Structure formats: C-alpha cells, structure tokens
Amino acid sequence: MSGLRFVRMGFGADAVEYREAWDEQRRVHAARFEDEIPDTVLLLEHPPVYTAGRRTADNERPLDGTPVVDVDRGGKITWHGPGQLVGYPIQKLPRPVDVVAHVRRLEDALIRTCAEFGLETTRVEGRSGVWVLGDPVEQRPSLGGLSLDFDPRLTDEEFDPRLNGPEYAPSNAGQRREDRKIAAIGIRVAKGVTMHGFALNVNPDNKWFDRIIPCGIRDAGVASLAGELGRDVTIDEVLPVVERHLRDVLENADLKPRVIETTPAA
C-alpha cells in the first residue's frame, strides 16, 4: 500500500489526552498490520503529561509524586505538553525490522525541519533524538562556582540535579552552553509496524523538564525552536514543514530489512 497519510488529531484547545492518542495508535497499528490503511502519521499536541519508557529508573521520575504514564515504547522518561509537536508514525517495515534506521529517518526529517527555520541541529553519538550542540567543555561557564572538571553530575553518583537549583536545571542548558535536545524519539515495533515516535519542542515551557531527568540524561538539557531562535515560533508554522520533510524522507526511503550477521560454520 503506497503513500503516506497524515492525520492532524488536535492542537491547542483541542490537544489530545495521552491515553486517547495511545488508544488511537493501537487502532491504527492494527489496521496498518492488516493493510487496511496506508502508512499513517498522527500529529498532535498533548495536555501536560509525563511518560516513561521501559528503561526508566525510579530515580529519574518526578520527586513530588506527579503522576507518570508508563508506556510500552523504548527509552526513558520525558514530558509532553503545549508547545510541543508530537508525531506518531505508524509504518509497516520489512522484517527483521531495522529500528535504528527508522529512528535515523525521523531524526533526518526533524534536522531538515530545524534547518528550514534557521537552526542548525545534529545527532549525538550514543544518544537518540535531535540536538543543538553546546560549546566545547573548556569554553563553558562554570557551574556553582566550580570548574567543569568537577561537575558533580558526572562524578557523584548520588548527585540529583532536581534538588540543586536552576544552575543545573535541564531548561537552562542553553545558558550553560551545553548540548541540549530539541526533539526526543522513542519507538516501539510490533508485528513489523512502528508505534510511538517523536516530540519536537517548538515553544513549550521547558521548566516542565526540570522535575525529571529527561531521557535519563544528567549532563545535558533541553531546547526549543523559539528559545534557540530568539523569536516566537508556533505549531501552526512548524506543522506543514514537518509533514513535508517526513513525507520526503519516509516515502523515498529505501526500506531494507535489518542485516543479521551469522557466524560461519566451523
């Protein structure tokens, strides 16, 4: 079944509750598996919600007991809410599925989107998602009056940035000139069909991320298009650009099954 279908589920006052969107994902997933519909991307905003992937540790959740929705995607804990464009590509892939290649395609579409708005972003080795790179470590300002050589986030296993003020808050990573994630990606594949997807920070209140350890990463932070560009950017502006780049990347991809290496018989 050819073509890529986009479904705009709801934004702003019509933002979609997370569990409602999750149910819709499962319905669309089942229909895609049966080839009743083409590959489909659900696009929406959520009301504020924390969601935790399967690898989330207890010490990465909100300290104040804020409810968290545990989900069946990969990755760790993150936040969704107003000002964040969420996309759930539900796509049938050849088996055995190459999950990494799927993630790279989503990253590529989002990197292109950011570039169209004048923001250079990239990948970071070993960390999924799309990133704004910070300054080299030796050029960054010190934290709490200490040299970065003694950054407690890296040297003290018991250090918790959630308890140590704004100088360690993920939302202030840009002021610290650190690496900061502008788009998170978390995927699940069932029966050869993808679920979950990406969250692109357009103009959210990034202080929501300060209650958690976003994606389990303690030595970096979060960013948004509006914050990095220093001007107002809206979901309405970004939505058609994301759709265009997703269509270009996903429809033109040369989909191949994952290569499984075998050991020659002795």
PyMOL commands that set and color helices and strands:
alter all, ss='L'
color gray80, all
select helices_A, chain A and resi 12-14+18-33+58-60+99-116+137-139+148-150+152-155+161-163+166-168+170-172+206-211+214-216+225-229+235-251
alter helices_A, ss='H'
color red, helices_A
select strands_A, chain A and resi 4-10+39-44+49-52+68-70+77-80+84-90+122-124+127-132+180-190+193-201+221-222
alter strands_A, ss='S'
color yellow, strands_A
deselect
rebuild
show_as cartoon
